[in-house]
Amino acid sequence: MSAAYITFPQIDPVIFSLGPVSLRWYGLMYLIAFALAWFLANRAAKKPGSGWTEQQVSDLLFVGFLGVILGGRLGYVLFYQFELFLAEPLYLVKIWTGGMSFHGGLLGVLLAMAWFAKRNNKAYLVLGDFVAPLIPLGLAAGRLGNFINAELWGRPTDVPWAVLFPGAGPLPRHPSQLYEFALEGIVLFALIMLYRRFNPPAGSLGGLFLAGYGSARFFVEFYREPDAHLGLLSAGMSMGQWLSLPMIIAGIGLIIYANLTRQQAAKQNKQNKQRA
């Protein structure tokens, strides 16, 4: 391997402390993610004919945040630490030990959305399109938090931008957190916002998010160090890749379904006009 690499800077995970209360970088990133979602959701709700009120936005963000936390923790325990959970069931509630799963958080948000849609008489696919643009920038903030915490690093490499992470051994590694920051966050947000300009059919923005995130995560996993206790699973793929495959399939399927539904509706309207 090349001797050229970037040494990870010494960053205190605690930004500041006031008595027993400390603000950590990762906690700050959660706050930033929530603030970005709040800003984007309220901006969309204020557009004429949006059908949204400020109270509905607040309720949606609240239940969505609960879905992220509860689903993220449950998903991490079941997907990545199931044997530990069987040996120690209380590990599920030991959130302070760390461990959150995006895929579990996604399932939690989808369930929260189902509850919110029924309670507020919102079409689920339309609700998904409203939520889709709110997530990527929050994911970007989270991945930046992973990088600052020097966690979830990449596989050993000799690329010029390789980083020597503390606690990751003597070899420089891919800064895979920054790859995810760019692809899952910035690029995916830009694609969703661009696609939204073309007035896509209901469900297609949600489908684009699922397929886009799944594809980005699947790709970056080739450069991200697999979980030490899991390693690579069948077909040489990581747990993250296996969990992303259903997202890609579901997302593509949802986009196809949304467009076929619009085409069928347009065809039916045309036939009705011809009969009238």
Phi, psi and omega in degrees: 000153179292148178279351181276125177197171179257127177277128182297130181291154177284110180238122177289123180297341179262121180287310175199162180230141172235095185065231181279354184262128180235142173256118180260157181302318183293322176296322177298322180294325175296318179296318178297317180300316180294319180296319179296317178297318179298315181297311183294321181293316180292325177296318179292323182291333182280352179290143180304132177075017181292330183079014182242146173248163178298323180295320178295321177298315179299316180296318180297314181295324180295309181292328177294320178296318176299319179298320179297312184292307184291314180292322180297317180290314181297319179295319179298316182294316183284323183277324190243340183225039186295320180295320177295323178296319179296323180283329183217084183304330180292348177301334181302323184263000180276066183296331182294346178279352180091163177116103176223145180244129177298315184296323174293318177299322178297315178299321178297319179293320180298321177291319178298320178297321179298317178296315182295318181299317180292319183291328185249011177056048178251139174293132188299317181292322177295320177298319178299322178292327178290323184280326188309314182288347184280343191269315189304317181294328174294321176296321178299317178297319179296318180292326175295323175297321176300319180293314180299323179281356182054052180229163181054043181288175184268186180278159179302142182203166176241021176295153185300334182262016177301147183239136174267101184275140175295135179084000182256012180092185186276354186261138174292152188225163173297133171281068187297336177299322180285329174298316179292321176306316183286310187281309182288335184257284189292309183295315181296320177299315180298319180296317181296315181294324178292315181296327181296334179294339183268013179052060183289159180293157182303129179102342185283330176292319175298320178296321179295320178298312181300310181293321182292313179295314181303317180293316180296315181294318180301318181293312184293333180300338176292341181249352181266138180293125178296156176302132188301321184277351179250319184065203176272140182265202182300150182065016178070021182253152180277168176300319179300323179289319179295323179286336181277334181303312178299328178296316180297313181297313181296320181295314179297317179299321180293321178296316179297315180299316181298316181289322177294321179297318178295318180297318179294321179294319179295319179296319180293320178296321179296316179296321180296321179293323180292327180283334186289000000 
